[in-house]
Amino acid sequence: MVHDLTGATWRKSTRSGTSECVEVADNLPGVVGVRNSKDATGPALAFAPPAWRSFVEHAKRR
């Protein structure tokens, strides 16, 4: 399924400082966008919000 990420507000972790990392957009209904911060016009992944929450919770336990 293709999601339209127009209007996404992208942010990256404050822990990343000035380094390149992933950016997340969670302001759109029904989708969380993820992209590479060094290629803002490149491709982005789209996740269902429950899947993204599950990923983040799992990553926090690592």
C-alpha positions as CSV (number, residue, x, y, z in Angstrom):
1,M,0.0,0.0,0.0
2,V,1.3,3.5,-0.9
3,H,0.8,6.3,1.7
4,D,0.8,10.0,0.9
5,L,3.2,11.6,3.4
6,T,2.4,15.1,2.1
7,G,2.1,17.4,5.2
8,A,4.4,15.2,7.3
9,T,6.2,17.0,10.0
10,W,9.6,15.3,10.2
11,R,11.7,15.1,13.4
12,K,14.8,13.2,14.6
13,S,15.8,12.2,18.1
14,T,17.4,14.9,20.2
15,R,20.0,12.2,21.1
16,S,21.2,12.2,17.6
17,G,22.7,15.7,17.9
18,T,24.1,16.7,14.6
19,S,24.6,13.2,13.3
20,E,22.7,11.8,10.4
21,C,20.0,9.3,11.4
22,V,16.4,8.5,10.7
23,E,13.6,11.0,10.9
24,V,10.0,10.2,11.9
25,A,6.8,11.8,11.0
26,D,3.9,10.8,13.3
27,N,1.5,13.7,12.8
28,L,-0.5,12.1,10.0
29,P,-3.6,10.0,10.7
30,G,-3.1,6.2,10.4
31,V,0.5,6.3,9.3
32,V,4.0,6.9,10.7
33,G,6.7,7.9,8.1
34,V,10.4,7.0,8.5
35,R,13.1,8.4,6.3
36,N,16.9,8.9,6.2
37,S,17.8,12.3,7.4
38,K,20.6,12.7,4.9
39,D,18.2,12.2,2.0
40,A,15.1,14.1,2.8
41,T,13.8,13.9,-0.7
42,G,14.5,10.2,-1.0
43,P,12.2,7.3,-0.2
44,A,10.3,6.9,3.0
45,L,8.9,3.9,4.8
46,A,5.3,3.9,6.1
47,F,4.2,2.0,9.2
48,A,0.9,1.5,10.9
49,P,1.0,3.3,14.2
50,P,0.7,0.1,16.3
51,A,3.6,-1.5,14.4
52,W,5.7,1.5,14.9
53,R,4.9,1.6,18.7
54,S,5.8,-2.1,18.9
55,F,9.2,-1.5,17.1
56,V,10.0,1.5,19.4
57,E,9.2,-0.5,22.6
58,H,11.3,-3.4,21.4
59,A,14.2,-1.1,20.5
60,K,14.0,0.5,24.0
61,R,14.6,-2.9,25.6
62,R,17.8,-3.5,23.7
